[in-house]
């Protein structure tokens, strides 16, 4: 049976959190996961969701997720999609789930006249980088991601 992709539903919140935790474990960042099932439910299925999730199914079983949101490019003058997380369970890798999730987002970009689909990948994740390269994704080597959290975020908010 081929891989299929569907939009996540509220009943998927526990599954989504489980896959997020699996991703964090793979990335050696499980200690940083603060999200709870309630956070997932509110963010993805609340009154005005700001983030979305697609689920890949292989033989009817969930094997992967894509969590994404709309962004905006002032240079392109259009919205795009930022892929926050893409994860496929190790046992299902190579079956086409990752490609199906990305193709689904690419189709959304085309259908909605969005300017781009972008995401970040850890620099040590050679298998994922090779996979993305095989699809034609361009590395943005001249850009450096910056992040502000915790005390630094609070200090700036007080300024």
N, C-alpha and C positions, 0 to 999 in steps of 0.2 A: 504494500500500500504506500502511495506517495506521501510526502510531507504536506500537511495543510497548515494554514495559519488562520487564526481567528482572533477577534478582539477579546480582551479579557472582560470578565463579568465579575460583579461583586462576590460571587461565590468562590472566585479564584484567589482571593486575598491571601489565604494561608499558603497556597501553592506558590504565589509570586514571592512572598517573603522567604519561603524555603529556598527558592532558586536564587534569590538575592544573596542569601546566606551562603549558598554553595559557590556563587561567584566570588564572594568576599574571601571564602576559604581558599579557592584557587589562586586568588591574587595575594594571598598571605595578609589579608586585611580584615579578617573576621572580627578581630578585637575592636574595629572601628564601627561596626554595625550597631546603630542605635535604633533603627527602624523597628516598629512593632506592627502587628497585623492591623491595629487601629490606625496607625500612620498610613499604611498602604490603602486601607479602605477610604480614609478621608481624602488622600491625595489623588487617587485614581477614580474614585466612585462617589465623591461628595457632590454637593450642589453645583459647584462650578469647577470641575477638575482642570488642573493646569498641566497634568502629565497623563500619559496614556500607556497602555501595555498591550502588546500582541503576544499570543502564545502559539508556539509551533507544536504540532501534534504529529507523531510518527506512529502509524498503526493505531491511531485513536488515543494514544497516550501522550500527555504533555512532556516535552523534552527540552523546551527552551523558551526564552522570553526576549522581547525587545521592549525596553522602557524608553519612552521618548517624549519630547515636547516641542512646541513651535518656538522658533527664535526669529530674529529679524536681521537682515543685512542692509545697512544703510548704503553700502556700495552697490549692491545688486538692486536695491529698492523693492525687495520682496521678502516675504517670510520664507523660512526653511524649516527643516527638522533637525533637531539635535538629538542624537541617539545617546542616551545616558548610560544604558547598560544593554549589552547583548550577551546572552549566555546560553550555551547548549550543554546539557549533561554529557560528561565524557563518554559514556557508553553509546550515545547517539551521534557523536561527531563523525563526520564523513558521510552521513546519510542525506545531507542537503538541508538540514534545518536552519543553519545559520544563513545560508544563501537565500532560503525561502523567506526568512524574516527580513533580510535586507532588501530583497526584491519587492516584498510587500510595501516597505517604506518608499522605495524608489517609485513604485506605481502610484502611491499616494502623492508624492512630490509632483509627478507628471500630471496627474488628474487635477490637482489643486493649483497648478502653475506656481509651485514653490521653486525658489532659486537654487537650493542646495540641500544636501544631506551630509551631515558631518558628525564626527565623534572623535574621541580620544582613545588611544591604546597605550598600555604600559610599554616602555621601551624595551623591556626584557622579554616580552611576550612574542617571541619569534614565530610560533605557529599562527597566531592571529594576524600578525603583520604580513606574513606570506599569503594568508588567505585573502586579506583585504587587497594586497597588491595584485593578486590573481583576478580580482574583480575590477581592477582599474582605479582603485582609490588612490588619491595622491597624498603623499606625506606633506605636511605643512611644517617642515623643519625650521623655518625661520620664526615661527611663533612659539612662545613659551606660555604655558598655562599658569595663571596666578590664582590664588585662593585666599580668602580671608574668612576666618571663623573665630569663635570664642572671644577671648579678651580683645584681640585686635579689632574684631568687628564691633564689639561694644564700645571701644575707645573712639573709633571713627564715627559711630552713630552719635556720640556725645559732642563731637566737634562742632 
